[in-house]
Amino acid sequence: MIEVHNLTKTFRSGSHNVEILRGIDLTVRGGEVLAIEGPSGSGKSTLLGLLAGFDFPTAGSIRLDGEEITKMDEDQLALLRGRKLGFVFQSFNLIPTLTAEENVMLPIELRGDSGEAKERARSLLTEVGLQERFLHYPAQLSGGEQQRVALARAFAGRPSILLADEPTGNLDSGTGTNILELLLKLNRQEGTTLVLVTHDPALSRLADRIVRLKDGKIVDESKSFGDTDPHG
Protein backbone atom coordinates (compact mmCIF):
# COMPACT_ATOMS: atom_id res chain seq x y z
CA MET A 1 0.00 0.00 0.00
CA ILE A 2 1.06 3.56 -0.73
CA GLU A 3 -0.14 6.39 1.52
CA VAL A 4 0.58 10.02 0.66
CA HIS A 5 -0.51 12.85 2.93
CA ASN A 6 -0.34 16.60 2.27
CA LEU A 7 2.59 16.18 -0.13
CA THR A 8 4.19 19.41 -1.28
CA LYS A 9 7.20 20.01 -3.51
CA THR A 10 8.65 23.46 -4.10
CA PHE A 11 11.60 24.40 -6.30
CA ARG A 12 13.61 27.59 -6.20
CA SER A 13 13.69 29.42 -9.55
CA GLY A 14 15.74 32.60 -9.38
CA SER A 15 14.20 34.71 -6.65
CA HIS A 16 10.91 32.82 -6.69
CA ASN A 17 9.58 29.59 -5.23
CA VAL A 18 7.67 27.43 -7.70
CA GLU A 19 5.18 24.95 -6.26
CA ILE A 20 5.18 21.75 -8.32
CA LEU A 21 2.96 19.74 -5.99
CA ARG A 22 0.44 21.37 -3.68
CA GLY A 23 -0.98 19.28 -0.84
CA ILE A 24 -1.42 15.88 -2.53
CA ASP A 25 -3.40 13.26 -0.58
CA LEU A 26 -3.48 9.81 -2.17
CA THR A 27 -3.89 6.18 -1.12
CA VAL A 28 -3.08 3.26 -3.43
CA ARG A 29 -4.24 -0.15 -2.26
CA GLY A 30 -1.97 -3.16 -2.47
CA GLY A 31 -2.38 -4.81 -5.87
CA GLU A 32 -4.18 -1.82 -7.38
CA VAL A 33 -3.42 -0.46 -10.86
CA LEU A 34 -3.45 3.36 -10.73
CA ALA A 35 -3.03 5.61 -13.77
CA ILE A 36 -1.91 9.21 -13.26
CA GLU A 37 -2.86 11.61 -16.04
CA GLY A 38 -2.47 15.34 -16.57
CA PRO A 39 -0.98 17.96 -18.88
CA SER A 40 2.75 18.62 -19.10
CA GLY A 41 3.93 20.47 -16.00
CA SER A 42 1.12 19.17 -13.80
CA GLY A 43 3.54 17.37 -11.46
CA LYS A 44 3.04 13.76 -12.58
CA SER A 45 6.70 12.79 -12.96
CA THR A 46 7.66 14.75 -9.83
CA LEU A 47 5.10 12.77 -7.83
CA LEU A 48 6.38 9.47 -9.20
CA GLY A 49 9.99 10.39 -8.35
CA LEU A 50 8.99 11.25 -4.79
CA LEU A 51 7.17 7.92 -4.40
CA ALA A 52 10.39 6.17 -5.45
CA GLY A 53 12.50 8.17 -3.00
CA PHE A 54 14.59 9.78 -5.73
CA ASP A 55 13.85 13.20 -4.22
CA PHE A 56 12.49 14.51 -0.95
CA PRO A 57 9.26 16.52 -0.57
CA THR A 58 9.21 20.01 0.84
CA ALA A 59 6.45 18.89 3.21
CA GLY A 60 4.16 15.93 3.75
CA SER A 61 4.60 12.18 4.19
CA ILE A 62 4.91 9.07 2.02
CA ARG A 63 4.46 5.58 3.43
CA LEU A 64 5.19 2.43 1.43
CA ASP A 65 3.80 -0.70 3.10
CA GLY A 66 3.80 1.20 6.38
CA GLU A 67 7.37 2.51 6.08
CA GLU A 68 7.83 6.29 6.16
CA ILE A 69 10.30 6.90 3.35
CA THR A 70 10.69 10.65 3.77
CA LYS A 71 12.71 10.03 6.94
CA MET A 72 15.07 7.48 5.38
CA ASP A 73 18.65 8.20 4.37
CA GLU A 74 20.06 7.25 0.95
CA ASP A 75 21.29 3.83 2.09
CA GLN A 76 17.92 2.95 3.59
CA LEU A 77 16.13 4.13 0.43
CA ALA A 78 18.44 2.08 -1.79
CA LEU A 79 17.71 -1.01 0.31
CA LEU A 80 13.96 -0.34 0.14
CA ARG A 81 14.07 0.04 -3.64
CA GLY A 82 16.01 -3.20 -3.92
CA ARG A 83 13.42 -5.04 -1.85
CA LYS A 84 10.16 -3.54 -3.04
CA LEU A 85 10.34 -1.12 -5.94
CA GLY A 86 10.69 -1.30 -9.68
CA PHE A 87 10.91 1.91 -11.69
CA VAL A 88 10.62 2.60 -15.41
CA PHE A 89 12.25 5.91 -16.32
CA GLN A 90 11.04 8.01 -19.22
CA SER A 91 14.69 8.44 -20.24
CA PHE A 92 15.46 4.68 -19.80
CA ASN A 93 18.60 5.21 -17.59
CA LEU A 94 20.30 2.08 -18.90
CA ILE A 95 23.97 1.58 -17.99
CA PRO A 96 25.81 2.15 -21.31
CA THR A 97 28.72 -0.18 -20.53
CA LEU A 98 26.44 -3.16 -19.85
CA THR A 99 24.65 -5.30 -22.42
CA ALA A 100 20.86 -5.58 -22.45
CA GLU A 101 21.19 -8.89 -20.62
CA GLU A 102 23.54 -7.43 -18.00
CA ASN A 103 21.29 -4.39 -17.44
CA VAL A 104 18.38 -6.71 -16.63
CA MET A 105 20.54 -9.04 -14.52
CA LEU A 106 21.78 -6.20 -12.30
CA PRO A 107 18.74 -5.76 -9.97
CA ILE A 108 18.47 -9.55 -9.59
CA GLU A 109 22.11 -9.81 -8.53
CA LEU A 110 21.73 -6.88 -6.14
CA ARG A 111 18.99 -8.86 -4.38
CA GLY A 112 21.44 -11.74 -3.94
CA ASP A 113 19.80 -14.02 -6.51
CA SER A 114 22.72 -14.27 -8.91
CA GLY A 115 22.03 -17.95 -9.59
CA GLU A 116 18.85 -17.20 -11.52
CA ALA A 117 19.92 -13.84 -12.91
CA LYS A 118 20.87 -14.83 -16.47
CA GLU A 119 17.91 -17.19 -16.98
CA ARG A 120 15.38 -14.64 -15.71
CA ALA A 121 16.97 -11.79 -17.68
CA ARG A 122 16.80 -13.78 -20.91
CA SER A 123 13.22 -14.84 -20.21
CA LEU A 124 12.13 -11.24 -19.63
CA LEU A 125 13.98 -9.92 -22.68
CA THR A 126 12.32 -12.62 -24.76
CA GLU A 127 8.91 -11.60 -23.40
CA VAL A 128 9.48 -8.03 -24.62
CA GLY A 129 10.64 -9.26 -28.02
CA LEU A 130 14.39 -8.80 -27.63
CA GLN A 131 15.56 -12.40 -27.87
CA GLU A 132 18.01 -11.35 -30.61
CA ARG A 133 19.44 -8.48 -28.56
CA PHE A 134 20.78 -10.11 -25.38
CA LEU A 135 24.38 -9.05 -26.02
CA HIS A 136 23.72 -5.63 -27.57
CA TYR A 137 24.73 -2.47 -25.73
CA PRO A 138 22.26 0.43 -25.30
CA ALA A 139 23.99 2.47 -28.04
CA GLN A 140 23.29 -0.41 -30.45
CA LEU A 141 19.56 -0.38 -29.69
CA SER A 142 16.78 1.86 -30.95
CA GLY A 143 14.83 4.04 -28.53
CA GLY A 144 11.95 1.57 -28.47
CA GLU A 145 14.32 -1.32 -27.82
CA GLN A 146 15.96 0.56 -24.96
CA GLN A 147 12.51 1.19 -23.50
CA ARG A 148 11.81 -2.56 -23.59
CA VAL A 149 15.12 -3.32 -21.84
CA ALA A 150 14.17 -0.77 -19.17
CA LEU A 151 10.80 -2.48 -18.69
CA ALA A 152 12.42 -5.91 -18.42
CA ARG A 153 14.87 -4.54 -15.85
CA ALA A 154 12.00 -3.06 -13.80
CA PHE A 155 10.27 -6.45 -13.70
CA ALA A 156 13.48 -8.35 -12.92
CA GLY A 157 13.47 -8.04 -9.14
CA ARG A 158 9.81 -9.10 -8.78
CA PRO A 159 8.89 -5.78 -7.14
CA SER A 160 5.81 -5.48 -4.96
CA ILE A 161 5.39 -1.91 -6.30
CA LEU A 162 6.16 -0.88 -9.89
CA LEU A 163 6.29 2.82 -10.79
CA ALA A 164 6.39 3.63 -14.50
CA ASP A 165 6.75 6.98 -16.27
CA GLU A 166 5.17 6.70 -19.74
CA PRO A 167 6.02 2.98 -20.13
CA THR A 168 4.55 2.77 -23.66
CA GLY A 169 5.53 6.27 -24.76
CA ASN A 170 8.29 5.26 -27.23
CA LEU A 171 6.79 2.02 -28.50
CA ASP A 172 4.87 1.05 -31.63
CA SER A 173 1.32 -0.20 -31.14
CA GLY A 174 2.24 -3.90 -31.39
CA THR A 175 5.04 -3.69 -28.83
CA GLY A 176 2.89 -1.40 -26.68
CA THR A 177 0.24 -4.12 -26.55
CA ASN A 178 2.86 -6.65 -25.43
CA ILE A 179 3.97 -4.29 -22.67
CA LEU A 180 0.37 -3.82 -21.51
CA GLU A 181 0.03 -7.60 -21.29
CA LEU A 182 3.25 -7.81 -19.28
CA LEU A 183 2.03 -5.17 -16.86
CA LEU A 184 -1.26 -7.01 -16.36
CA LYS A 185 0.56 -10.32 -15.93
CA LEU A 186 2.79 -8.83 -13.23
CA ASN A 187 -0.23 -7.37 -11.47
CA ARG A 188 -2.33 -10.54 -11.62
CA GLN A 189 0.31 -13.19 -10.94
CA GLU A 190 2.51 -11.34 -8.45
CA GLY A 191 -0.09 -8.99 -6.92
CA THR A 192 2.19 -6.09 -7.85
CA THR A 193 0.88 -2.59 -7.22
CA LEU A 194 1.22 -0.52 -10.41
CA VAL A 195 1.39 3.29 -10.52
CA LEU A 196 1.63 4.47 -14.11
CA VAL A 197 2.07 8.00 -15.45
CA THR A 198 0.64 7.95 -18.94
CA HIS A 199 -0.96 9.77 -21.87
CA ASP A 200 -1.90 6.43 -23.45
CA PRO A 201 -5.70 5.81 -23.34
CA ALA A 202 -5.15 2.06 -23.79
CA LEU A 203 -3.00 2.01 -20.66
CA SER A 204 -5.47 4.11 -18.67
CA ARG A 205 -8.24 1.68 -19.58
CA LEU A 206 -6.30 -1.07 -17.79
CA ALA A 207 -6.27 0.86 -14.54
CA ASP A 208 -8.57 0.24 -11.60
CA ARG A 209 -8.54 3.98 -11.00
CA ILE A 210 -7.45 7.15 -12.78
CA VAL A 211 -6.14 10.23 -10.96
CA ARG A 212 -5.80 13.49 -12.89
CA LEU A 213 -3.39 16.22 -11.86
CA LYS A 214 -3.45 19.87 -12.84
CA ASP A 215 -1.21 22.60 -11.48
CA GLY A 216 0.15 20.28 -8.80
CA LYS A 217 -3.23 19.23 -7.42
CA ILE A 218 -5.53 16.26 -7.84
CA VAL A 219 -8.51 17.65 -9.76
CA ASP A 220 -10.32 14.42 -10.57
CA GLU A 221 -10.32 10.82 -9.40
CA SER A 222 -12.41 8.10 -11.01
CA LYS A 223 -12.66 4.39 -11.58
CA SER A 224 -11.71 3.16 -15.01
CA PHE A 225 -14.55 1.57 -16.92
CA GLY A 226 -12.46 0.50 -19.89
CA ASP A 227 -11.92 -2.96 -21.27
CA THR A 228 -9.32 -4.85 -19.23
CA ASP A 229 -8.19 -6.70 -22.35
CA PRO A 230 -5.30 -4.81 -23.97
CA HIS A 231 -6.46 -6.16 -27.35
CA GLY A 232 -9.89 -4.56 -26.87
Residue, then its C-alpha position, 0 to 999 in steps of 0.5 A: m500500500i502507498e499512503v501520501h498525505n499533504l505532499t508538497k514540492t517546491f523548487r527555487s527558480g531565481s528569486h521565486n519559489v515554484e510549487i510543483l505539488r500542492g498538498i497531494d493526498l493519495t492512497v493506493r491499495g496493495g495490488e491496485v493499478l493506478a493511472i496518473e494523467g495530466p498535462s505537461g507540468s502538472g507534477k506527474s513525474t515529480l510525484l512518481g519520483l517522490l514515491a520512489g524516494f529519488d527526491f524529498p518533498t518540501a512537506g508531507s509524508i509518504r508511506l510504502d507498506g507502512e514505512e515512512i520513506t521521507k525520513m530514510d537516508e540514501d542507504q535505507l532508500a536504496l535497500l527499500r528500492g532493492r526489496k520492493l520497488g521497480f521503476v521505469f524511467q522516461s529516459f530509460n537510464l540504462i547503464p551504457t557499458l552493460t549489455a541488455e542482458e547485464n542491465v536486466m541481470l543487475p537488480i536480480e544480482l543486487r537482491g542476492d539471486s545471482g544464480e537465476a539472474k541470467e535465466r530470468a533476464r533472458s526470459l524477460l527480454t524474450e517476453v518483450g521481443l528482444q531475444e536477438r538483442f541479449l548481447h547488444y549495448p544500449a547504443q546499439l539499440s533503438g529508442g523503443e528497444q531501450q525502452r523494452v530493456a528498461l521495462a524488463r529490468a523493472f520487472a526483474g526483481r519481482p517488485s511489490i510496487l512498480l512505478a512507470d513513467e510513460p512505459t509505452g511512450n516510445l513504442d509502436s502499437g504492437t510492442g505497446t500491446n505486449i507491454l500492456e500484457l506484461l504489466l497485467k501479468l505482473n499485477r495478476q500473478e505477483g499482486t504487484t501494485l502498479v502506478l503508471v504516469t501515462h498519456d496512453p488511453a489504452l493504458s489508462r483503460l487497464a487501470d482500476r482507477i485514474v487520478r488526474l493532476k493539474d497545477g500540482k493538485i488532484v482535480d479528478e479521481s475516477k474508476s476506469f470503466g475500460d476494457t481490461d483486455p489490452h487487445g480490446 
